[in-house]
Amino acid sequence: MTQPAIYSRVIGTGSYLPPRRVSNQQLAEELAARQVETSDEWIVARTGIKARYFAPPDMTTSDLAVEAARKALDMAGVDAQAVDLIILATSTPDFVFPSTACLVQSKLGITNGCAAFDVQAVCSGFVYALATADNFIRSGAYRNVLVIGAETFSRILDFNDRTTCVLFGDGAGAVLLSASSEPGVLSTALHADGRYADILCVPGNVHGGAIQGNAFLYMDGQAVFKLAVGVLEKVALEALDKAGLEASQIDWLIPHQANIRIMLSTARKLHLPTEKMIVTVDEHGNTSAASIPLALDVAVRDGRIQRGQRVMLEGVGGGFTWGAALLRM
Ligand code: UT7
C-alpha cells in the first residue's frame, strides 16, 4: 500500500523588533556628529527606507529570535516541546559557535533534544532555511520545524560608511512549519554563485584570538543591485514553473526587503500590480535573513494574507545567493 504524501505547511508566524526605532532624520543627526553626511531625502529616494530598529548592546540575535519564535508557536497553538528541529538563518550569530539555533532551543526551554543548526546564506538565509525544513518534513524525518531568520546587523555596520550604514536594521521573524496532508510549501528554488563573494561581505575572521581582516560589512551597492534585479525575476519564474503555476496566480509577493526600487522592478517584471507586494522596508530597513519572515508576519497579522492564498517569498544577498519559495498559506 502506498503511504499518503507528506507536505509541509506554515501554521504559525511571529516576529520581533528591538525597542529602539531610529528614523532617517535621527540617524542623519547621529551621523553628522561623526562628520558623516546623509539625509532623509537621499535615503528615501534611493532605498524607500524611512526608519530601522537597533538592538541595545545587551540584546543578541538569539534574544530577538526567541521572541519571534514564541509568537509563531503561540499562533500555531503548538507547545515548544513539540518542536523537533530548529533551523535559524543568520549572518550575525551570538558567537562563532555554538550555533544561535542551540541558544534559542535553550532559551525556549526545549529539553527534548531536538536538532538545531544555523544556516548561512545572508539575505537569502530564510528561504534557504525554509527549503531545508520543507525537505526534512516531506522526507518524514521531522514534523514541527521552527524556521527563524534573525539578525543584529547594527553590530557589523561601519557608521563612518554612509553607503551602507543607512541601509540595515535589526529584527527577527519566524514560522512554524509542520507536516500536513495538504501542500503548503508548493515549490522552492535555491541558487548561489560564489564568484561574486566579494561584492557583499564581512571579510574578517577570528585568528589567534584577534579579528583578522575587516569585521565591517562591505557592499558594492551597484553590483548587488544589478545582479539582484536579474535573479529575482528568474528564480520566481523557476519556482512557479516547478509548481505548474503562472505569476498571475500569486496573491502576494514578498521579496527580500532591501531596496524599494529592486522590489518594484521585480513586481513589474512579473506583471504583478504593486498592491500585491508586501512592503516593510520603509519601516524596518534591510534586516537581511529576518526581512522576509518579518514582512510575512506583519501581513498575516494585519489580515492581508489569508489561509489558502499563494505567497511568493524571494531572497537575494551575499554569497552571492538567491532563492524563492512558493507557499499556499
Ligand atoms: O541585502 C542585500 C541586498 N542589498 C541590496 O539590494 C543593495 C543594492 N544596492 C542598492 O540598494 C543601491 O546601490 C544603494 C542604495 C546602496 C545605493 O544607491 P545608488 O543609487 O546605487 O547610489 P550610488 O552608490 O550610485 O551613489 C550615488 C551618490 C554618490 O555620490 P556621487 O559620487 O554621485 O557624488 C554617493 O557618494 O550618492 C552618494 N551617497 C550618499 N549620499 C547621501 C551614497 N550613500 C549616501 C548616503 N547619503 N547615505
Boltz pocket constraint, residues with backbone or C-beta under 6 A from the ligand:
constraints:
  - pocket:
      binder: B
      contacts: [[A, 37], [A, 38], [A, 39], [A, 42], [A, 43], [A, 46], [A, 47], [A, 123], [A, 162], [A, 163], [A, 164], [A, 166], [A, 200], [A, 220], [A, 221], [A, 222], [A, 224], [A, 225], [A, 228], [A, 258], [A, 259], [A, 262], [A, 286], [A, 288], [A, 316], [A, 317], [A, 318]]
      max_distance: 6.0
